[in-house]
Every structure is written in C-alpha cells, then in structure tokens.
Amino acid sequence: MASDTPSTAEDVDARQDEAPESALDTARHQLNEAAAFIDVDPNVVTRLNYPAAVHEVTVPLKRDDGSVEMYQGFRAQHDSVRGPYKGGLRYHPGVTREECIGLGMWMTWKCAVMDLPFGGAKGGVVVDPKDLSDDEVERLTRRFTNELRNVIGPMTDIPAPDMGTGSEEMAWIMDAYSVQEAETTPGVVTGKPPVIGGSKGREEAPGRSVAIITREACEYYDFPLEETTVAVQGFGSVGANAARLLDDWGATIVAVSDVNGAAYDPDGVDTRAIPTHDEEPEAVTKYADETISNEDVLELDVDVLIPAAVGNVITENNVGDIQAALIVEGANGPITFAADSILAERGIPVIPDILANAGGVTVSYFEWLQDINRRAWSLDRVNDELEAEMVAAWNAVREEFEAHDATWRQGAYIVGLSRIADAHESRGLWP
C-alpha cells in the first residue's frame, strides 16, 4: 500500500543508499575500474557498459488445477564479439531485468578470461519453482523456450542451468527447440543429461574449478593444503564439489552451510557424510554435530573462505568482521563493490568469481564442441582439459595481477577486457 506522505529527495536518497547494490551496478563499477589500467578505446568501454539486447516475455502457464497464471521472463544478451551469447537461465522470485544484464556482463568477462569463443548472456523467469509441481515446471520451461525460440540457437545464444534449473530443464529446452526446428539440436543448450548430448563432469565443473583455483591460490600464498582451513558457505553443486575435492586434497573443511545454517567442526567436518542440496535439500544441519548460523560462517577465523551460495553476502555491514586470510568467490557476485574495496584496503586477497567458478562455462564449451562433432568425451578427458584451462587462466590473471600491482579481480578484468577490446577493434563498428 502506498504511503499518503510524499517522499522528499532526502527520503529517496536514503532508501537508495540502503538498497543493496545491483549486479549491474557492480559489473559496471568493475568494468570501468579495470579500463583505467590499460590502454583501451573508451568507445569500446562505453559499448560494454550496455547490453546488445534484452528480451522480455510473458509466459502463460496452465496450472494443474486448470487456472492460468502469467510469469515474466527475460533474456539479456550482453556482447557477442567473440562468439555466440552464453549464459544460464534461472528460476527465482528475485529475477529482474537489471540482474540479468549484470550477470550477462559477468558472463562476457568470464568467457574472455577463459579465452572461450563465447559472449555473455543471462536470463530467467520470475518464479519460485518450489511453488510449482514437476509437471508445471516442465510446461513453464517448454513455453518459455517457445517465447525465446527466435533469439536462442547453437550459433546464436546458448542457455545453461542456473539457480532453480538443472539438467532436466535443459533437456526440456533442447526438446522443445528441436521439435520446433524439426531436427534434433543438442547444441542449443548445455548442462543436459549425457544421454542426450550433455557432457560428463558438467554439473561438478564449477565446484571443481573453485577447488583448482583455491589450490593454485594457496600455493601462491604459501598455504600448504594439508595445513589450510577452509569454510564454505553454500553446499549446492558449487560449494559441495569444491569442499569435497579440497577435502580429498588434504585441506581441513571446518564449516559447510545451507539456507538453514552450517555444520561446524574446527577439526574438520566429514564432507562426504553431509548430503549436497541435490542429494537431500536443506539437510546440512540435520547431519551436523555442532551448528552455527550461515552468517557466522563468513566470519570464521580460517585461511580460506569460499562464499558459494548467493550474491551480496559480504557487504559494508559485515566486511569488518571477515577474518579469513584469503577469499575465493564460488557464487556470482558474493561481495559488493564497496566491501571489495574495503577487503583490498585490509590486504585480504579476493580471487574473483569470473575466474574461480568458470569451470561451468568451460565444460559447457566442451559440451558444445561434443554436440557439434557428435562425439562424446570421457570424464577423464573432461577433467584433464578443465585442469589445463583453469591453470592457463590462473597464470594469465596472475601475470596481470603482478604486472599492474592490481587486485586479483582487476587482473582478471584486465585479461578479459583486453581480449574483448581487441576483438571489437578488429571487427569495428557497423556504420
């Protein structure tokens, strides 16, 4: 209900100051900050501050009871100078146009940092999938695919799983698109089940890459893994796979969490005994001997903190309580721009999401290649190729980090922006 009292300018400013920083605000801050480090055409930077297109659709859904509800959907396509748009589709009540644009920008940088021939995109539907039956989710997915059919395709824009979606939704998208095109087109999406063209290792890839980059960062800062303590916020596909792999490599995982709280043991939790979100949703605290709050996980005195749940969990309000010696971003945008600046001032290194969790889009690229060539790779090959790509990207970012006396995030953006700017300058601007 609207207030009867008119808002003053001061009231509006105060509310804006209190509002969380959007993904788009953060992405633009990071782009313009990185541009200051390198000799790049300012016209290219101007173009990269904006998406190429944002498609907004209304998705009708016939519910199980026969009623029809309307849902809002988006697909933001940021930049395709290096190849087809690439990025996830999420089902979440918090999906917005701005969020999709900001996350699409991050995908552009991520693909460039990994030197993949893709641009960036993101999309989603404003819906809580928990409120829908499985049949309703399928109908929603197929209708959403039809609404986007003219703007997606294996050489145009290639969606993938994200929050609230997974391999099953990608299978429905592939099938709906293929039926409309009258030919089986597995390359239209990635993250599918392997039986219909998906890649082995795709689901585990973002968490695996977080673990690989954490290992490289620990070596860089002389933290032997066998003596390193790690706290992981989030125990979905990213957090759980990162935690378990680091556990296998000898690190001590002192805490893992889900939306209900965290399992905590200073001597190390058994990451294999705690179900992931996919194995048993919201079950972390059920299997914990000692629990702490989700917020407390961020403030533990550990060597490495991996925020791998949602965005904007480290802000100006709690950044002063962060005690970790090193942060590796598992989620997209878990640290606001303001908090990131404070961490830099405090000398706490932050390895950015566009490097650390890029395993997902990298194995999506492998999946796309397999679909085009109609030839599947073994899991060992996928993991070996991912290892090589992640280490190569780490080395490229490390070189810029050292050469420019920058933060790790700035180093990653310098790598990505340099590659994107070179491509724009080579292709030019259509009159």
N, C-alpha and C positions, 0 to 999 in steps of 0.2 A: 504494500500500500504506500502510495506516495505521501511524503510529508506535506503539511499545509504551510510550513515555514519555508520561505525562499532560501536557497543556498547563497551564501556570499562567496566571493572569489577566494577568500581565505579558507572557507569550508571545503571548497572544491580542491584547492591545493593540498590541504591537509589529508583529504581522502586519497589523493593521488600519491602522496608521499607514503601513505600506509599500504597502498596496494602492492602486491608482490610484483617484482619485475617480470615482464613477459619474456617468453623465449625469443620473440622478435627483437625486443629491446636489447637483450643480452647479445644476440647474434650480431646485431648492428654495431654495438659497442666493440665487440671483439674484432670485427672486420676492420673498422676504422682505426683501431689501435694498432693492428698488425700492419696496415698500409703505411703507417708512419715510419716503419723500419726499413722499407725497401723502396726502390725507385720504380714505381708503378704508375701508369697513366691514371690520373684522377678520374677521367671519364669512365674507365673500367670499374673503378671503385663505386662511382655513382650508380652505374648499372647494377652492380652486385648488391646494392642496398635494397633492391626491389625484386619481386618475383616476376618471371616471364608471364605467368598466368595463374589465376586462382579460379577454379571451377567450383561453383556452389550449386548443389542439387537438393531437391526434396524427395525423400524416399518413402513411398507409401508401404505400409506393412499390414497385411491382414493377420490379425491376432488369432490365436487358437479358438477364441470364443466368437469369432466372426466379425468383431469390430475392426475398424481400420484406424491406424494411428500414423501420423506423419513425422518423419525424422529428418533432421538437417544433416547433410553430408558435404565434405569438402575434399578437394584435391589441389594442393598448392604445388606448382611446378616452378622451381626457382631458376635453374640455369642448366642448359644442355650443350654448352660449347664443347665439352669433351666427350659427349655421348648421350644416350637416352637418359631421361629422368629416372631416378631410382630412389625408393624410399618406402617406408612402412605405411600401413593402414591401421588405425587404432579405433577401437570401440570403447568410448569412455564418456561419461557425462560432462567432463571438463573440456572436451574438444572445442576449439574455437578457430576462426579464420586466422587470427594472428598467430596462434600457436602453430598451426600448420605451416605458415610462411616461415616462422623462425626455425622450426625443426627441419623444414626443407632446405634452408640455408646451411644448417649444420651438415646435412647430408652432402651438399655440394663440397664443403670443405673436407669432409671425411673421405669422400671418394677421391678427391685430389691428393690428399695426404697419402692415401694408399696407392696412388697412381693407377686407379682403375678408370676405364673408359666410360664413365657414367657421370651424369649430372645429379642434381639433388631435387627431391620432391618429398612430400608428406601429405597424408590425408586421413580422413576418419569420419565417423558418424557420431553425433551427439546422442549417446545411448549408454545405459548401463546394461551390459549383456547378461548380468545376473538376474535382471528383471524379465528376461525372455526365456522361453523354452528352447530346446535344441532345434526344434522344427522352425521356430520363429527366427532364430539366428540364421538358419540356412536361407529362409525366404528373404530376410533382410539383406543378406550378403549377395544373393543372386540378383535382387532388384537393384542394389547399389552398383553392382558390376554393370548392369544394363545401362544405368544412368551415366556411367563413366566410359562406356564402351568406345566412344569416338575419340577419347583422349588418352587411352592406355593402349599398349601393344608392345611386343617384344623388341621393337626397334624405336619405340616412342617413349613409353613410360611404363616401368616395371614395378608394380607394388610388391610388398613383402609383409610378413607378420609384424605386429607391434603390440602395444598394450591392449588386452582384450581380444586379440585374434591369434590364430596359430595355424598349424599345417592344415587343419580341416577346412577353415575358412578359405585358405589359399587354394585348396582343391576345388571348392565350390566356385571360386572366381575363375579358375582355369577352365572348368567345365562349362560355366555359363558363357564365357567369352568364346570358347571353342564351338559351342552349339550355334551361336550367332554367326560366327565366321565360317561355319560349315567345314571346319578342319581342326584336328587336334593341334593345339598351340601351347605346348607346355612352357615355352619361354615367356609367356605374358606375365607370370608371377614367379617369385622364388619363395623358398620356405615350404614347398609342397612335400607331401609324403614321397619317399624314394620310389614307391611302386608306380607313381605316375610322373616321374621325371625330377623328383626332388633329389637333393644331394645328401649323401651320408655326412653326418657331422655338422649339418647346418644349424640345428637347434642349439647345440652346445657351443657353437663358434664364438658368440660374443663373450661368454664367460671364459672360454679358453684363451681368447686374445687378451682379456683383462689379466689373466694369470701370467701369460707370457710377458706382457709389458711390466707387470709388477715384478716379475723375476729380473728383467733387464734393469729396471729402476733400482731394485735392491742391490744388484751388483754394482751399478754406477755409484751408489752412495755407500758402498762397502757395508751392506747389511747381509751377512750370511743367512740364507733362508732358514737354516736349522736353528738360528738364534733369533729369528724375527717373529714378532707377534702381530697378528692381523685381526681387525674387526671388520665385519661385513654387514652393512645394512641392506636388507633385502635378500630373500632366499628363493627367488624365482629362477628362471633359466640362466640369467647372467650371474647373480650372486652365488647361487648354489654351485654352478660349474666352476666358477673361479675359486670358491672356497675349497671345494673338494680337490681340485688339481693342485692348488698351493699346499694343501694338507698332504697330498701324496708326495710332493716335492720336499717336505720336511718342515714347512712353516707351522707355527702354532696358531690355530684359529681360535681366538678367545671368545668370540661372540658372533652369532648369526641371528638375523631377525626377520619377522614378517610383520604384517599390519597390527598384530595383537601384542607384540613385544619380542624380546630377544632371549635366546639361550646363552648363558654366560658361564664360563669356567676359565679362570686365569691360567690353568694348566692345559687348557685346550679342550674344545668340545669335539665330540665324535661326529664329523660332518656326514658320515655315511649312515649314521643311525637316525638322523633327523630327516624326515621327508621333505623334498622340494615342494614348491607350490603346485607343480604339475602332478606330483605323486600323491599328495594329500594337502589340499588347500588349507592355509592358515593353521598349520599344525605344529609350528616350531615350538611354541610354549608348552604344548602337550607332552613333548618328549624331553623337556629341559629339567635338570635337577635344580638349577638356580636361574631365575629370570630377572631381567632388568627392562626398562622401557626402551622403546625404539629410539627416543631422543637421547637417552643415556649412552647408547651405542656410539653415537657421534662424538661423545666427549670422553671416551676411554683413553687412558694413557697407554697407547700402543705405538709400535713402529709404523704400521701401515693401516690406514683407514680406507675402506672401499665402500663409498655410498653407491649402492646398486639397486635402489628402489625407484624413487620418482625424482622429479626435478625440484629445485629450490628448497632443499632440506638444510643447507648451510647458508645462513643469511647474516646480515649485520647483527641480528638479535642473539645469535649463538656462536658466532665465529670466535669470540673471545674465549670461549670455553673449550675450543678444539685443542687437544693435547697431542695428537698424532704427529710423528716426525715427517710423514710422507702421506699424501693423499693420491689415490688413483681412482678416477671417476669411472664407475661402472654404468651408472644411469646416464641419460642425456640431460645435461644441464643441472646437475645436483647442487651447484654452487652459484649464487647470484654474482653479478659483475662486481658489486660493492664488496661482498665478502671475499671474492677472489683477490681483489686489490689489497685487502687487509691481510690475507694469508701471505701474499707476496712481501708485504712490509714486515711481517713477522718471520720471514725466511722459511716458511713451510712450503716445500715444493708440491705442486699440483700437476699430475700427469692428466692431460685433458681427455674428455670423452671421445673427441674426434680421432684420437689415436687409440686409446685403450680399448674401447668396445667396438672397434672397426672390424672385428672378426666376422660379425654377422653379414655385413655388406660384402666382405671379401669372399666368403664362402658362397654368398648369393651370386657373385660374379662367376665363381667356379660352376655353380649350378646352371647358370645361364649358358656358359660355354658347353656344358654337358648336353643341355637341351638342344642347342644349335647343331652340335655334332652328332646327337643321338648316340652318345657313348658315355656310360657311367664310369665314375672313378671309384676306386676303393677308399675305405675310410683312412687307411694309412697314407694314401696319396694326398687326400684332402688335408689331413693334419700336417703332413710334411710341407705341402705347399703353403698352408696357412702360417706355419712357423717361419718359413723363409720370407714371406711377405711382411709379417709383423716385425721381424728383426730388421729388414731393409728399411721399413718406415721409421722404426725407432732410431736407426742410425742417421737417417736423413734429418729427422727432427733434432736429434742430439747435436748434429753439426751446426744447425742454425741457432740452437739454444746457446752453444758455446761461442759462436762467431759474433753474435749480436748482444751478448750479455743480457739475454732476454729471459722471460719465464718460459716454462715448457709449453704453455698454451700459445704464447706469442711465437715460439719456434714452430709449432705445428701450423699455425695460421700463415706464417711466412712461407713454409713449404707449399701449402695448399694454394695460397693466393698467388704465389709466383707462377705456379703451373697453370692456374686458371687465367691469369692475366696474359701469359704468353700465348695461350690458345685464342683468347679474344683478339689480341693484337695481330695474330697470324690470320685469323678469319676476317677481321674487320667488322664494320657495321653496315648492314644493308641500307642503301640510301632511303 
